[in-house]
Amino acid sequence: MHAIGIDIGGTKIAGGLVAEDGTIVRQERRPTPAGDGSAIIDAVVEVVESLRADGEVAGAGIAAPGFIDAAQSTVYYTPNIPWRSEPLRADLAKRLPGLDITIDNDANAAGWAEFRFGAGRGYRDMTLLTIGTGVGGAIVTEGRLMRGGFGTAAEIGHMRVVPGGLPCGCGQRGCIEQYGSGRALMRYANEIADQRGIGNALALVREERGELDGHAVYELIVAEDPGALFALRELGGWLGQASASLSAVLDPQLFVFGGGVAAAGDLLLEPIREAYLAHLPARGFHPEPEFATAQLVNDAGIVGAADIARIHAARD
């Protein structure tokens, strides 16, 4: 039976009717009413009702940014939406009677989609890092999502890699999010542009467009511009170092890297692997994981949320 997946993002709410094999049958999108939690709920209900009109569904899964409780019901906190201890599942259940509702973290949903239908197929233990404005994470161990005792496990972006380092939006300093995110890549690219030399192309693009953005830097990465590749290697170095620490705790068979920068493929994975091996405890004395980029890209949140909802409904 089909299920509905909803991915709440900073700029858009994307929904899909998803088949059991992970195929999206139909999609709907709405702009995210930034800063208005009630209006976001209204928009989610509107998308679900539209997708639900196609026939009976197993349930609806909502992928939300932020900290979700272990019962997959309450949003403890989300940075860009004014939800604090928001009983999202109960709110939606009142508006969508007769429909089984599940709430999960957006990175968890993306990670589950990759595990079930993407790069993680055939593995039991997988760790996903999503590289966007920040760094998200999902951990699958023995075929199950790790949520932790309170539901907020796998917030990999807030693992500290530099004590006393750059300030982070979480209130701490030195989180990997400040060194291994898309925002960090832009910082590296601008610093290299300031130095000229290998940063000449970056500097020229910045002068022409007024600023560097992710699209411009990615174009230069694909063109193998030395300055853009240097920035990417800096990013990959931090991600590889963080992965080595994660490996010591989780011992995954596979690391998957998602988000826009993952489109760089091996250009990103190569410096990640190098830094991983350089920082790996007891290197050479135990098996090493595989590294891959995500396959489902922008659809992962929808597909994962729908599959989680389908599994939840079957258990009930």
Secondary structure, 3 states (H helix, E strand, C coil): CCEEEEEECCCEEEEEEECCCCCEEEEEEEECCCCCHHHHHHHHHHHHHHHHCCCCCCCEEEEECCEECCCCCCEEECCCCCCEEECHHHHHHHHCCCCCEEEEEHHHHHHHHHHHHCCCCCCCCEEEEEECCCEEEEEEECCEECCCCCCCCCCHHHCECCCCCCECCCCCECEHHHCCCHHHHHHHHHHHHHHCHHHHHHHHHHHHHCCCCHHHHHHHHHCCCHHHHHHHHHHHHHHHHHHHHHHHHHCCCEEEEECHHHHHCHHHHHHHHHHHHHHCCCCCCCCCCEEEECCCHHHHHHHHHHHHHHHHHHHC
